């Protein structure tokens, strides 16, 4: 529980929201008013069961006020002293322990569920923050996270949890923002049903595509490439998502490109898997090119996107031309070097050296 959260204040605000809904639904008749008061009493006393265990200083004033309101409601709902005494005994002996036991079980199950979701999305290292943020009184909770990227960029993630009618928290969405020096800030929000991992989100925000599985209308599992369209914004400030449903063309592209680049001894399945996750693969092109090349999936053209050492797109034909020019230049340099050495050789022989 975060120290700056006043759970008692939040409890009261939750009731005010619920009361508005009940009045709108049930009206203001005497019977409805009595039913709402009973609901308020049960709502408040269960909240007191939870909050009186370990209240902080900020909560104590609100808890005192809530306790007074609850006592007054109790007298109004149970005017007979004997009935009220029996109700108090039942509440202390049975209701309170049962509620706390159920609450603890629900809390433990909820945390395990959320930890599993965090792991699924590659956020396991942040699971420890759950205990610090779950106060179980707030309807929504935002958990901020920040990570430094390998290229000196910063990844900001905000996970949003929302409480359902049973009191359990569910993974509502997570927003990712990439900040890099000299580049525009990019953000995209993924809903609670997403299978996009944090690393895949980074790759998408960097501009690279990711291959994901999905269920068709016929109930079959299929695959599609998705890629963010930075030129078009969708709802809620998100980017529009482009889809490519020819998922099987990348392996063929790998088999065509690697031999031309002179890349051998590589596990093609691992390379394919990396490209499908949206990673950019770096290779050192040997002589005569002698430069770094960056490979990415390019499902829009069912090919491999190659970037040169300046990170600019370059075609395989252009690279082949560069290779031929480098080979030609290398041959010319070798020939010139031989011609320059010939007089030295003749001079050495004339002097009897060697």
Secondary structure, 3 states (H helix, E strand, C coil): CCCCCCHHHHHHHHHHHHHHHHHHHHCCCHHHHHHHHHHHHHHHHHHHHHHCCCCCHHHHHHHHHHHHHHHHHHHHHCCCHHHHHHHHHHHHHHHHHHHHHHHHHHHHHHHHHHHHHHHHCCCHHHCCHHHHHCCCCCCEEEEEEEEECCCCCEEEEEEEEEECCCCCEEEEEEEEEEECCCCCCEEEEEECCCCCCHHHHHHHHHCCCEEEEEECCCCCEEEEEEEEEEEEECHHHCEEEEEECCCCCHHHHHHHHHHHHCCCCCCHHHHHHHHHCCCCEEEEECCCCCEEEEEEEEHHHCEEEEECCCCCECCHHHHHHHHHHHHHHHHHHHHHHHHHHHHHHHHHHHCCCC
